[in-house]
């Protein structure tokens, strides 16, 4: 069973699992999405033109942070333990 399907089936997953699932859903809806890797954690990022806030940059696009492991985070809200400088920002294939 692939990670996305396992996360749906078990209704749980770590940050990598939920970020990949979330990014896949957004990508299917034609959003420009990346994975943001920091301190051995993974989050999703989405490019929303016209929306401001802290962002991660890749190839000139600005990606708002999307925390997927909790329910009280807004798009663009960055947890205190996350630097706006990520270790890596990678395009979702």
N, CA, C and O atoms as a CHARMM CRD file, in Angstrom:
* protein
*
  372
    1    1 UNK  N      0.85600  -1.17000   0.00000 PROA 1      0.00000
    2    1 UNK  CA     0.00000   0.00000   0.00000 PROA 1      0.00000
    3    1 UNK  C      0.90200   1.23400   0.00000 PROA 1      0.00000
    4    1 UNK  O      1.83200   1.31800   0.80200 PROA 1      0.00000
    5    2 UNK  N      0.63800   2.18400  -0.88500 PROA 2      0.00000
    6    2 UNK  CA     1.43300   3.40800  -0.96800 PROA 2      0.00000
    7    2 UNK  C      1.17600   4.28200   0.25900 PROA 2      0.00000
    8    2 UNK  O      0.16700   4.12100   0.94600 PROA 2      0.00000
    9    3 UNK  N      2.09500   5.20500   0.52500 PROA 3      0.00000
   10    3 UNK  CA     1.99800   6.05000   1.71700 PROA 3      0.00000
   11    3 UNK  C      0.70600   6.84500   1.76900 PROA 3      0.00000
   12    3 UNK  O      0.07300   6.92700   2.82200 PROA 3      0.00000
   13    4 UNK  N      0.30000   7.44000   0.63300 PROA 4      0.00000
   14    4 UNK  CA    -0.91800   8.25700   0.62400 PROA 4      0.00000
   15    4 UNK  C     -2.12900   7.41100   0.99300 PROA 4      0.00000
   16    4 UNK  O     -2.95900   7.81400   1.80800 PROA 4      0.00000
   17    5 UNK  N     -2.21800   6.23200   0.38500 PROA 5      0.00000
   18    5 UNK  CA    -3.35200   5.36400   0.66000 PROA 5      0.00000
   19    5 UNK  C     -3.31900   4.84400   2.09200 PROA 5      0.00000
   20    5 UNK  O     -4.36200   4.73300   2.73600 PROA 5      0.00000
   21    6 UNK  N     -2.12600   4.52300   2.59500 PROA 6      0.00000
   22    6 UNK  CA    -2.00800   4.03800   3.97200 PROA 6      0.00000
   23    6 UNK  C     -2.43100   5.11600   4.96300 PROA 6      0.00000
   24    6 UNK  O     -3.07300   4.81700   5.97000 PROA 6      0.00000
   25    7 UNK  N     -2.07500   6.36900   4.68400 PROA 7      0.00000
   26    7 UNK  CA    -2.47200   7.46900   5.55900 PROA 7      0.00000
   27    7 UNK  C     -3.98500   7.60700   5.58200 PROA 7      0.00000
   28    7 UNK  O     -4.57100   7.82200   6.64400 PROA 7      0.00000
   29    8 UNK  N     -4.61700   7.48900   4.43800 PROA 8      0.00000
   30    8 UNK  CA    -6.08500   7.54600   4.39000 PROA 8      0.00000
   31    8 UNK  C     -6.71300   6.35200   5.09500 PROA 8      0.00000
   32    8 UNK  O     -7.66700   6.51000   5.85700 PROA 8      0.00000
   33    9 UNK  N     -6.18600   5.16700   4.84700 PROA 9      0.00000
   34    9 UNK  CA    -6.74100   3.95000   5.42300 PROA 9      0.00000
   35    9 UNK  C     -6.64600   3.95700   6.94800 PROA 9      0.00000
   36    9 UNK  O     -7.61800   3.65900   7.64300 PROA 9      0.00000
   37   10 UNK  N     -5.46300   4.30000   7.45700 PROA 10     0.00000
   38   10 UNK  CA    -5.23700   4.27600   8.90400 PROA 10     0.00000
   39   10 UNK  C     -5.69100   5.55600   9.60400 PROA 10     0.00000
   40   10 UNK  O     -5.75900   5.60600  10.83200 PROA 10     0.00000
   41   11 UNK  N     -6.00500   6.59700   8.81200 PROA 11     0.00000
   42   11 UNK  CA    -6.42900   7.89300   9.34100 PROA 11     0.00000
   43   11 UNK  C     -5.40100   8.49900  10.27600 PROA 11     0.00000
   44   11 UNK  O     -5.73900   9.17400  11.24900 PROA 11     0.00000
   45   12 UNK  N     -4.13500   8.24400   9.96200 PROA 12     0.00000
   46   12 UNK  CA    -3.03700   8.80100  10.75500 PROA 12     0.00000
   47   12 UNK  C     -1.76200   8.74400   9.93100 PROA 12     0.00000
   48   12 UNK  O     -1.70300   8.06400   8.90700 PROA 12     0.00000
   49   13 UNK  N     -0.76300   9.45000  10.37600 PROA 13     0.00000
   50   13 UNK  CA     0.53000   9.44100   9.71100 PROA 13     0.00000
   51   13 UNK  C      1.43100  10.48500  10.33100 PROA 13     0.00000
   52   13 UNK  O      0.97500  11.36700  11.05800 PROA 13     0.00000
   53   14 UNK  N      2.71800  10.37700  10.03600 PROA 14     0.00000
   54   14 UNK  CA     3.63900  11.37900  10.55300 PROA 14     0.00000
   55   14 UNK  C      3.62800  12.58200   9.62000 PROA 14     0.00000
   56   14 UNK  O      2.86500  12.61700   8.65400 PROA 14     0.00000
   57   15 UNK  N      4.47400  13.57000   9.90700 PROA 15     0.00000
   58   15 UNK  CA     4.45900  14.81200   9.13200 PROA 15     0.00000
   59   15 UNK  C      4.72800  14.57300   7.65200 PROA 15     0.00000
   60   15 UNK  O      4.13700  15.23800   6.80100 PROA 15     0.00000
   61   16 UNK  N      5.60100  13.64700   7.34000 PROA 16     0.00000
   62   16 UNK  CA     5.90800  13.34900   5.93900 PROA 16     0.00000
   63   16 UNK  C      4.68600  12.75800   5.23900 PROA 16     0.00000
   64   16 UNK  O      4.36000  13.15000   4.11900 PROA 16     0.00000
   65   17 UNK  N      4.02000  11.82900   5.89000 PROA 17     0.00000
   66   17 UNK  CA     2.84100  11.18600   5.30500 PROA 17     0.00000
   67   17 UNK  C      1.73100  12.19700   5.02900 PROA 17     0.00000
   68   17 UNK  O      1.16900  12.22700   3.93400 PROA 17     0.00000
   69   18 UNK  N      1.41700  13.02800   6.03000 PROA 18     0.00000
   70   18 UNK  CA     0.30400  13.96200   5.86600 PROA 18     0.00000
   71   18 UNK  C      0.65200  15.09300   4.89800 PROA 18     0.00000
   72   18 UNK  O     -0.22100  15.57100   4.17400 PROA 18     0.00000
   73   19 UNK  N      1.90900  15.52800   4.87400 PROA 19     0.00000
   74   19 UNK  CA     2.32600  16.57500   3.93300 PROA 19     0.00000
   75   19 UNK  C      2.23600  16.06600   2.49400 PROA 19     0.00000
   76   19 UNK  O      1.77600  16.78800   1.60900 PROA 19     0.00000
   77   20 UNK  N      2.66900  14.83800   2.25800 PROA 20     0.00000
   78   20 UNK  CA     2.60900  14.26300   0.91100 PROA 20     0.00000
   79   20 UNK  C      1.15600  14.08100   0.47800 PROA 20     0.00000
   80   20 UNK  O      0.82200  14.38100  -0.66800 PROA 20     0.00000
   81   21 UNK  N      0.30000  13.60600   1.34700 PROA 21     0.00000
   82   21 UNK  CA    -1.11200  13.44600   1.02200 PROA 21     0.00000
   83   21 UNK  C     -1.74400  14.80300   0.70600 PROA 21     0.00000
   84   21 UNK  O     -2.43500  14.94800  -0.30300 PROA 21     0.00000
   85   22 UNK  N     -1.51300  15.78300   1.55600 PROA 22     0.00000
   86   22 UNK  CA    -2.06600  17.12700   1.36300 PROA 22     0.00000
   87   22 UNK  C     -1.56900  17.73000   0.04700 PROA 22     0.00000
   88   22 UNK  O     -2.35400  18.28700  -0.71900 PROA 22     0.00000
   89   23 UNK  N     -0.26600  17.61800  -0.21100 PROA 23     0.00000
   90   23 UNK  CA     0.30800  18.15100  -1.44400 PROA 23     0.00000
   91   23 UNK  C     -0.28700  17.45800  -2.66700 PROA 23     0.00000
   92   23 UNK  O     -0.52500  18.10300  -3.68800 PROA 23     0.00000
   93   24 UNK  N     -0.52400  16.17300  -2.57500 PROA 24     0.00000
   94   24 UNK  CA    -1.10900  15.42400  -3.68900 PROA 24     0.00000
   95   24 UNK  C     -2.52500  15.89600  -3.99600 PROA 24     0.00000
   96   24 UNK  O     -2.90800  16.01800  -5.16000 PROA 24     0.00000
   97   25 UNK  N     -3.29200  16.15600  -2.95700 PROA 25     0.00000
   98   25 UNK  CA    -4.65600  16.65100  -3.15000 PROA 25     0.00000
   99   25 UNK  C     -4.62600  18.03000  -3.81000 PROA 25     0.00000
  100   25 UNK  O     -5.37000  18.28100  -4.75800 PROA 25     0.00000
  101   26 UNK  N     -3.76800  18.92100  -3.31000 PROA 26     0.00000
  102   26 UNK  CA    -3.67500  20.25600  -3.90000 PROA 26     0.00000
  103   26 UNK  C     -3.19000  20.19900  -5.34600 PROA 26     0.00000
  104   26 UNK  O     -3.69200  20.91900  -6.20900 PROA 26     0.00000
  105   27 UNK  N     -2.21600  19.34200  -5.59800 PROA 27     0.00000
  106   27 UNK  CA    -1.69500  19.19900  -6.95700 PROA 27     0.00000
  107   27 UNK  C     -2.79300  18.69600  -7.90100 PROA 27     0.00000
  108   27 UNK  O     -2.87900  19.15000  -9.04200 PROA 27     0.00000
  109   28 UNK  N     -3.62000  17.77800  -7.44300 PROA 28     0.00000
  110   28 UNK  CA    -4.71900  17.26900  -8.26300 PROA 28     0.00000
  111   28 UNK  C     -5.72100  18.37600  -8.59700 PROA 28     0.00000
  112   28 UNK  O     -6.42900  18.30700  -9.60200 PROA 28     0.00000
  113   29 UNK  N     -5.76800  19.39400  -7.74000 PROA 29     0.00000
  114   29 UNK  CA    -6.64000  20.55000  -7.96900 PROA 29     0.00000
  115   29 UNK  C     -5.90700  21.67100  -8.71000 PROA 29     0.00000
  116   29 UNK  O     -6.40700  22.79100  -8.81300 PROA 29     0.00000
  117   30 UNK  N     -4.70700  21.34900  -9.22800 PROA 30     0.00000
  118   30 UNK  CA    -3.90900  22.24500 -10.06800 PROA 30     0.00000
  119   30 UNK  C     -3.27800  23.41500  -9.31800 PROA 30     0.00000
  120   30 UNK  O     -3.03900  24.46800  -9.91000 PROA 30     0.00000
  121   31 UNK  N     -3.00800  23.24900  -8.03000 PROA 31     0.00000
  122   31 UNK  CA    -2.24000  24.24000  -7.28800 PROA 31     0.00000
  123   31 UNK  C     -0.75400  23.94600  -7.47000 PROA 31     0.00000
  124   31 UNK  O     -0.36600  22.79900  -7.69100 PROA 31     0.00000
  125   32 UNK  N      0.06400  24.97100  -7.37900 PROA 32     0.00000
  126   32 UNK  CA     1.52300  24.83200  -7.41600 PROA 32     0.00000
  127   32 UNK  C      1.97400  24.53800  -5.99400 PROA 32     0.00000
  128   32 UNK  O      1.85600  25.39200  -5.11600 PROA 32     0.00000
  129   33 UNK  N      2.49200  23.32900  -5.75800 PROA 33     0.00000
  130   33 UNK  CA     2.77200  22.84800  -4.40900 PROA 33     0.00000
  131   33 UNK  C      4.20700  22.34900  -4.31100 PROA 33     0.00000
  132   33 UNK  O      4.75900  21.81300  -5.27200 PROA 33     0.00000
  133   34 UNK  N      4.80400  22.53300  -3.13500 PROA 34     0.00000
  134   34 UNK  CA     6.14000  22.00400  -2.84000 PROA 34     0.00000
  135   34 UNK  C      6.09700  21.27900  -1.50000 PROA 34     0.00000
  136   34 UNK  O      5.14100  21.39400  -0.73300 PROA 34     0.00000
  137   35 UNK  N      7.16500  20.53000  -1.24600 PROA 35     0.00000
  138   35 UNK  CA     7.39600  19.98000   0.09100 PROA 35     0.00000
  139   35 UNK  C      8.50700  20.79200   0.72700 PROA 35     0.00000
  140   35 UNK  O      9.52900  21.05300   0.09300 PROA 35     0.00000
  141   36 UNK  N      8.31700  21.18800   1.96200 PROA 36     0.00000
  142   36 UNK  CA     9.29000  21.98000   2.70800 PROA 36     0.00000
  143   36 UNK  C      9.91000  21.06800   3.75200 PROA 36     0.00000
  144   36 UNK  O      9.21400  20.51400   4.60200 PROA 36     0.00000
  145   37 UNK  N     11.23000  20.91700   3.67700 PROA 37     0.00000
  146   37 UNK  CA    11.94100  20.01200   4.58600 PROA 37     0.00000
  147   37 UNK  C     12.77000  20.84600   5.54800 PROA 37     0.00000
  148   37 UNK  O     13.55100  21.70100   5.13000 PROA 37     0.00000
  149   38 UNK  N     12.59500  20.59200   6.84500 PROA 38     0.00000
  150   38 UNK  CA    13.31500  21.34800   7.87500 PROA 38     0.00000
  151   38 UNK  C     13.49800  20.47100   9.10100 PROA 38     0.00000
  152   38 UNK  O     12.56900  19.77300   9.50700 PROA 38     0.00000
  153   39 UNK  N     14.64800  20.49800   9.67900 PROA 39     0.00000
  154   39 UNK  CA    14.93200  19.76600  10.93100 PROA 39     0.00000
  155   39 UNK  C     14.31700  18.36900  10.96200 PROA 39     0.00000
  156   39 UNK  O     13.69200  17.98700  11.95100 PROA 39     0.00000
  157   40 UNK  N     14.49200  17.61300   9.89000 PROA 40     0.00000
  158   40 UNK  CA    13.96700  16.25400   9.77800 PROA 40     0.00000
  159   40 UNK  C     12.43600  16.20300   9.82900 PROA 40     0.00000
  160   40 UNK  O     11.86000  15.15700  10.12900 PROA 40     0.00000
  161   41 UNK  N     11.78800  17.31300   9.54000 PROA 41     0.00000
  162   41 UNK  CA    10.33700  17.38700   9.46500 PROA 41     0.00000
  163   41 UNK  C      9.96500  17.76100   8.03500 PROA 41     0.00000
  164   41 UNK  O     10.80100  18.25800   7.28100 PROA 41     0.00000
  165   42 UNK  N      8.72500  17.52500   7.66800 PROA 42     0.00000
  166   42 UNK  CA     8.25200  17.85700   6.32400 PROA 42     0.00000
  167   42 UNK  C      6.89300  18.54200   6.44100 PROA 42     0.00000
  168   42 UNK  O      6.03400  18.13400   7.22200 PROA 42     0.00000
  169   43 UNK  N      6.72500  19.59100   5.64400 PROA 43     0.00000
  170   43 UNK  CA     5.44100  20.28100   5.53600 PROA 43     0.00000
  171   43 UNK  C      5.18100  20.52700   4.06100 PROA 43     0.00000
  172   43 UNK  O      6.06300  20.32500   3.22600 PROA 43     0.00000
  173   44 UNK  N      3.98800  20.95700   3.74600 PROA 44     0.00000
  174   44 UNK  CA     3.65600  21.33000   2.37300 PROA 44     0.00000
  175   44 UNK  C      3.72900  22.83900   2.26000 PROA 44     0.00000
  176   44 UNK  O      3.64200  23.55800   3.25600 PROA 44     0.00000
  177   45 UNK  N      3.89100  23.30900   1.03600 PROA 45     0.00000
  178   45 UNK  CA     3.83500  24.73200   0.74500 PROA 45     0.00000
  179   45 UNK  C      3.00200  24.93100  -0.50900 PROA 45     0.00000
  180   45 UNK  O      3.07700  24.12800  -1.43900 PROA 45     0.00000
  181   46 UNK  N      2.21100  25.99000  -0.54300 PROA 46     0.00000
  182   46 UNK  CA     1.35800  26.25400  -1.70400 PROA 46     0.00000
  183   46 UNK  C      1.55500  27.69700  -2.14800 PROA 46     0.00000
  184   46 UNK  O      1.61400  28.61400  -1.32900 PROA 46     0.00000
  185   47 UNK  N      1.65600  27.87800  -3.46300 PROA 47     0.00000
  186   47 UNK  CA     1.78300  29.20300  -4.05200 PROA 47     0.00000
  187   47 UNK  C      0.38500  29.76500  -4.26900 PROA 47     0.00000
  188   47 UNK  O     -0.38700  29.24100  -5.07200 PROA 47     0.00000
  189   48 UNK  N      0.06700  30.83400  -3.54700 PROA 48     0.00000
  190   48 UNK  CA    -1.23600  31.48700  -3.66600 PROA 48     0.00000
  191   48 UNK  C     -1.00400  32.95000  -4.03000 PROA 48     0.00000
  192   48 UNK  O     -0.90400  33.79600  -3.14000 PROA 48     0.00000
  193   49 UNK  N     -0.91700  33.26300  -5.32200 PROA 49     0.00000
  194   49 UNK  CA    -0.66800  34.64700  -5.72700 PROA 49     0.00000
  195   49 UNK  C     -1.67400  35.60400  -5.10000 PROA 49     0.00000
  196   49 UNK  O     -2.87300  35.32900  -5.06200 PROA 49     0.00000
  197   50 UNK  N     -1.16800  36.72700  -4.61100 PROA 50     0.00000
  198   50 UNK  CA    -2.02100  37.73000  -3.99000 PROA 50     0.00000
  199   50 UNK  C     -2.21500  37.54000  -2.49700 PROA 50     0.00000
  200   50 UNK  O     -2.79100  38.40400  -1.83600 PROA 50     0.00000
  201   51 UNK  N     -1.74400  36.42500  -1.95400 PROA 51     0.00000
  202   51 UNK  CA    -1.85300  36.16900  -0.52100 PROA 51     0.00000
  203   51 UNK  C     -0.49100  36.42500   0.10000 PROA 51     0.00000
  204   51 UNK  O      0.51400  35.88900  -0.36600 PROA 51     0.00000
  205   52 UNK  N     -0.44900  37.23800   1.14400 PROA 52     0.00000
  206   52 UNK  CA     0.83700  37.57900   1.75600 PROA 52     0.00000
  207   52 UNK  C      1.04500  36.80100   3.04400 PROA 52     0.00000
  208   52 UNK  O      0.11200  36.23200   3.61100 PROA 52     0.00000
  209   53 UNK  N      2.27000  36.79200   3.48000 PROA 53     0.00000
  210   53 UNK  CA     2.65000  36.11000   4.70200 PROA 53     0.00000
  211   53 UNK  C      4.03900  35.54300   4.53900 PROA 53     0.00000
  212   53 UNK  O      4.62900  35.64300   3.46300 PROA 53     0.00000
  213   54 UNK  N      4.57800  34.94100   5.60400 PROA 54     0.00000
  214   54 UNK  CA     5.90100  34.33700   5.50000 PROA 54     0.00000
  215   54 UNK  C      5.88000  33.25600   4.42400 PROA 54     0.00000
  216   54 UNK  O      4.91700  32.49500   4.32600 PROA 54     0.00000
  217   55 UNK  N      6.91200  33.18800   3.63900 PROA 55     0.00000
  218   55 UNK  CA     6.92800  32.22700   2.54900 PROA 55     0.00000
  219   55 UNK  C      8.30500  31.60400   2.37500 PROA 55     0.00000
  220   55 UNK  O      9.31000  32.10500   2.88000 PROA 55     0.00000
  221   56 UNK  N      8.31800  30.50700   1.64900 PROA 56     0.00000
  222   56 UNK  CA     9.53300  29.81900   1.23500 PROA 56     0.00000
  223   56 UNK  C      9.60500  29.99200  -0.27600 PROA 56     0.00000
  224   56 UNK  O      8.58700  29.88800  -0.96100 PROA 56     0.00000
  225   57 UNK  N     10.78600  30.25100  -0.79400 PROA 57     0.00000
  226   57 UNK  CA    10.92700  30.54700  -2.21400 PROA 57     0.00000
  227   57 UNK  C     11.59900  29.40500  -2.96400 PROA 57     0.00000
  228   57 UNK  O     12.52900  28.77300  -2.46400 PROA 57     0.00000
  229   58 UNK  N     11.11100  29.15700  -4.17300 PROA 58     0.00000
  230   58 UNK  CA    11.72900  28.19900  -5.08500 PROA 58     0.00000
  231   58 UNK  C     11.47200  28.69200  -6.50200 PROA 58     0.00000
  232   58 UNK  O     10.32500  28.88300  -6.90500 PROA 58     0.00000
  233   59 UNK  N     12.53700  28.89300  -7.24400 PROA 59     0.00000
  234   59 UNK  CA    12.45200  29.32400  -8.64300 PROA 59     0.00000
  235   59 UNK  C     11.55200  30.53500  -8.83400 PROA 59     0.00000
  236   59 UNK  O     10.80700  30.60700  -9.81100 PROA 59     0.00000
  237   60 UNK  N     11.61300  31.48300  -7.91400 PROA 60     0.00000
  238   60 UNK  CA    10.85600  32.72800  -8.04600 PROA 60     0.00000
  239   60 UNK  C      9.42700  32.67100  -7.54400 PROA 60     0.00000
  240   60 UNK  O      8.75800  33.70300  -7.49200 PROA 60     0.00000
  241   61 UNK  N      8.93900  31.50000  -7.17300 PROA 61     0.00000
  242   61 UNK  CA     7.58500  31.37900  -6.62100 PROA 61     0.00000
  243   61 UNK  C      7.65900  31.40700  -5.10100 PROA 61     0.00000
  244   61 UNK  O      8.64700  30.97800  -4.50500 PROA 61     0.00000
  245   62 UNK  N      6.59800  31.91800  -4.48400 PROA 62     0.00000
  246   62 UNK  CA     6.52900  32.02900  -3.02700 PROA 62     0.00000
  247   62 UNK  C      5.49800  31.04100  -2.49300 PROA 62     0.00000
  248   62 UNK  O      4.32300  31.09500  -2.85700 PROA 62     0.00000
  249   63 UNK  N      5.94800  30.14500  -1.63300 PROA 63     0.00000
  250   63 UNK  CA     5.09500  29.07600  -1.11900 PROA 63     0.00000
  251   63 UNK  C      4.77400  29.30800   0.34800 PROA 63     0.00000
  252   63 UNK  O      5.67200  29.38500   1.18700 PROA 63     0.00000
  253   64 UNK  N      3.49300  29.41600   0.64900 PROA 64     0.00000
  254   64 UNK  CA     3.03800  29.57400   2.02400 PROA 64     0.00000
  255   64 UNK  C      3.08900  28.23100   2.73600 PROA 64     0.00000
  256   64 UNK  O      2.74400  27.20000   2.15900 PROA 64     0.00000
  257   65 UNK  N      3.51300  28.24700   3.97400 PROA 65     0.00000
  258   65 UNK  CA     3.67000  27.06000   4.79600 PROA 65     0.00000
  259   65 UNK  C      2.29800  26.46500   5.11200 PROA 65     0.00000
  260   65 UNK  O      1.35900  27.19500   5.42800 PROA 65     0.00000
  261   66 UNK  N      2.18500  25.15500   5.02700 PROA 66     0.00000
  262   66 UNK  CA     0.95300  24.44000   5.37700 PROA 66     0.00000
  263   66 UNK  C      1.30100  23.32600   6.35900 PROA 66     0.00000
  264   66 UNK  O      1.83800  22.28900   5.96900 PROA 66     0.00000
  265   67 UNK  N      0.99500  23.54400   7.61900 PROA 67     0.00000
  266   67 UNK  CA     1.22500  22.53400   8.65500 PROA 67     0.00000
  267   67 UNK  C      0.09500  21.51800   8.56000 PROA 67     0.00000
  268   67 UNK  O     -1.07800  21.88800   8.61000 PROA 67     0.00000
  269   68 UNK  N      0.44100  20.24100   8.42400 PROA 68     0.00000
  270   68 UNK  CA    -0.57500  19.20800   8.20300 PROA 68     0.00000
  271   68 UNK  C     -0.73200  18.23000   9.36000 PROA 68     0.00000
  272   68 UNK  O     -1.51800  17.28800   9.26100 PROA 68     0.00000
  273   69 UNK  N     -0.00200  18.43300  10.45500 PROA 69     0.00000
  274   69 UNK  CA    -0.08500  17.46000  11.55200 PROA 69     0.00000
  275   69 UNK  C     -0.99300  17.91200  12.68600 PROA 69     0.00000
  276   69 UNK  O     -1.09600  17.22400  13.70100 PROA 69     0.00000
  277   70 UNK  N     -1.63900  19.02900  12.53700 PROA 70     0.00000
  278   70 UNK  CA    -2.55400  19.51400  13.56300 PROA 70     0.00000
  279   70 UNK  C     -3.77200  20.13200  12.91400 PROA 70     0.00000
  280   70 UNK  O     -3.84500  20.22700  11.68900 PROA 70     0.00000
  281   71 UNK  N     -4.72000  20.54900  13.71600 PROA 71     0.00000
  282   71 UNK  CA    -5.96100  21.09300  13.17500 PROA 71     0.00000
  283   71 UNK  C     -6.11400  22.58700  13.40800 PROA 71     0.00000
  284   71 UNK  O     -7.08500  23.17500  12.93100 PROA 71     0.00000
  285   72 UNK  N     -5.20700  23.21500  14.11200 PROA 72     0.00000
  286   72 UNK  CA    -5.40900  24.62600  14.45900 PROA 72     0.00000
  287   72 UNK  C     -4.49600  25.57400  13.68500 PROA 72     0.00000
  288   72 UNK  O     -4.33400  26.72800  14.08100 PROA 72     0.00000
  289   73 UNK  N     -3.89500  25.10600  12.58500 PROA 73     0.00000
  290   73 UNK  CA    -2.97900  25.94500  11.81200 PROA 73     0.00000
  291   73 UNK  C     -3.66800  26.50800  10.58400 PROA 73     0.00000
  292   73 UNK  O     -4.39200  25.79700   9.88700 PROA 73     0.00000
  293   74 UNK  N     -3.43800  27.80500  10.31600 PROA 74     0.00000
  294   74 UNK  CA    -3.92300  28.43500   9.09800 PROA 74     0.00000
  295   74 UNK  C     -2.84800  28.35100   8.02000 PROA 74     0.00000
  296   74 UNK  O     -1.66400  28.23100   8.33500 PROA 74     0.00000
  297   75 UNK  N     -3.24800  28.41200   6.75400 PROA 75     0.00000
  298   75 UNK  CA    -2.28700  28.46300   5.65500 PROA 75     0.00000
  299   75 UNK  C     -1.41700  29.70000   5.85500 PROA 75     0.00000
  300   75 UNK  O     -1.92500  30.80100   6.07200 PROA 75     0.00000
  301   76 UNK  N     -0.10700  29.50900   5.78000 PROA 76     0.00000
  302   76 UNK  CA     0.83100  30.60700   5.96500 PROA 76     0.00000
  303   76 UNK  C      1.29500  30.79300   7.39200 PROA 76     0.00000
  304   76 UNK  O      2.24600  31.53500   7.63700 PROA 76     0.00000
  305   77 UNK  N      0.64700  30.14000   8.33900 PROA 77     0.00000
  306   77 UNK  CA     1.06300  30.22700   9.74200 PROA 77     0.00000
  307   77 UNK  C      2.21800  29.26200   9.96600 PROA 77     0.00000
  308   77 UNK  O      2.10100  28.06300   9.71300 PROA 77     0.00000
  309   78 UNK  N      3.33200  29.80000  10.44400 PROA 78     0.00000
  310   78 UNK  CA     4.53800  29.00400  10.62700 PROA 78     0.00000
  311   78 UNK  C      4.74600  28.75800  12.11700 PROA 78     0.00000
  312   78 UNK  O      4.80600  29.71700  12.88600 PROA 78     0.00000
  313   79 UNK  N      4.85900  27.49900  12.55100 PROA 79     0.00000
  314   79 UNK  CA     5.10100  27.20500  13.95800 PROA 79     0.00000
  315   79 UNK  C      6.39100  27.87700  14.44700 PROA 79     0.00000
  316   79 UNK  O      7.31900  28.09100  13.66800 PROA 79     0.00000
  317   80 UNK  N      6.43700  28.19800  15.71600 PROA 80     0.00000
  318   80 UNK  CA     7.59900  28.89500  16.30400 PROA 80     0.00000
  319   80 UNK  C      8.90700  28.14700  16.10800 PROA 80     0.00000
  320   80 UNK  O      9.96100  28.77500  16.00500 PROA 80     0.00000
  321   81 UNK  N      8.86600  26.82400  16.05300 PROA 81     0.00000
  322   81 UNK  CA    10.10300  26.05100  15.94700 PROA 81     0.00000
  323   81 UNK  C     10.58700  25.90300  14.50900 PROA 81     0.00000
  324   81 UNK  O     11.54800  25.17900  14.25300 PROA 81     0.00000
  325   82 UNK  N      9.93200  26.58200  13.56800 PROA 82     0.00000
  326   82 UNK  CA    10.31000  26.48400  12.15700 PROA 82     0.00000
  327   82 UNK  C     10.90500  27.80900  11.70900 PROA 82     0.00000
  328   82 UNK  O     10.29000  28.86400  11.86300 PROA 82     0.00000
  329   83 UNK  N     12.10500  27.74300  11.15600 PROA 83     0.00000
  330   83 UNK  CA    12.74300  28.92400  10.58200 PROA 83     0.00000
  331   83 UNK  C     12.17300  29.14300   9.18700 PROA 83     0.00000
  332   83 UNK  O     11.80800  28.18500   8.50600 PROA 83     0.00000
  333   84 UNK  N     12.09600  30.39900   8.76100 PROA 84     0.00000
  334   84 UNK  CA    11.63400  30.68500   7.40200 PROA 84     0.00000
  335   84 UNK  C     12.69700  30.26600   6.38900 PROA 84     0.00000
  336   84 UNK  O     12.47500  30.35400   5.18200 PROA 84     0.00000
  337   85 UNK  N     13.83700  29.81700   6.87200 PROA 85     0.00000
  338   85 UNK  CA    14.87000  29.27400   5.99400 PROA 85     0.00000
  339   85 UNK  C     14.81400  27.76000   6.12700 PROA 85     0.00000
  340   85 UNK  O     15.24800  27.20400   7.13500 PROA 85     0.00000
  341   86 UNK  N     14.28200  27.09900   5.11400 PROA 86     0.00000
  342   86 UNK  CA    14.16200  25.63900   5.13300 PROA 86     0.00000
  343   86 UNK  C     15.46400  24.99600   4.69100 PROA 86     0.00000
  344   86 UNK  O     16.26700  25.61900   3.99700 PROA 86     0.00000
  345   87 UNK  N     15.67300  23.75600   5.09100 PROA 87     0.00000
  346   87 UNK  CA    16.81500  23.00100   4.61500 PROA 87     0.00000
  347   87 UNK  C     16.66600  22.70400   3.14100 PROA 87     0.00000
  348   87 UNK  O     17.65500  22.71000   2.40800 PROA 87     0.00000
  349   88 UNK  N     15.44600  22.44300   2.68900 PROA 88     0.00000
  350   88 UNK  CA    15.22400  22.12500   1.27500 PROA 88     0.00000
  351   88 UNK  C     13.76200  22.38000   0.94600 PROA 88     0.00000
  352   88 UNK  O     12.87700  22.11800   1.76000 PROA 88     0.00000
  353   89 UNK  N     13.51700  22.89200  -0.25000 PROA 89     0.00000
  354   89 UNK  CA    12.17900  23.06900  -0.77400 PROA 89     0.00000
  355   89 UNK  C     12.17000  22.34500  -2.11800 PROA 89     0.00000
  356   89 UNK  O     12.93200  22.69200  -3.02100 PROA 89     0.00000
  357   90 UNK  N     11.30600  21.34000  -2.24600 PROA 90     0.00000
  358   90 UNK  CA    11.32600  20.52400  -3.44900 PROA 90     0.00000
  359   90 UNK  C      9.96100  20.50600  -4.12100 PROA 90     0.00000
  360   90 UNK  O      8.93100  20.41200  -3.45500 PROA 90     0.00000
  361   91 UNK  N      9.96300  20.59500  -5.42000 PROA 91     0.00000
  362   91 UNK  CA     8.73500  20.55700  -6.20700 PROA 91     0.00000
  363   91 UNK  C      8.11200  19.17300  -6.10300 PROA 91     0.00000
  364   91 UNK  O      8.81700  18.16500  -6.12900 PROA 91     0.00000
  365   92 UNK  N      6.79700  19.12800  -5.98700 PROA 92     0.00000
  366   92 UNK  CA     6.09400  17.85400  -5.97900 PROA 92     0.00000
  367   92 UNK  C      6.11900  17.31800  -7.40000 PROA 92     0.00000
  368   92 UNK  O      5.68700  18.00400  -8.32600 PROA 92     0.00000
  369   93 UNK  N      6.62700  16.07800  -7.59000 PROA 93     0.00000
  370   93 UNK  CA     6.73600  15.54500  -8.95200 PROA 93     0.00000
  371   93 UNK  C      5.39100  15.33800  -9.61600 PROA 93     0.00000
  372   93 UNK  O      5.33100  14.89500 -10.76300 PROA 93     0.00000
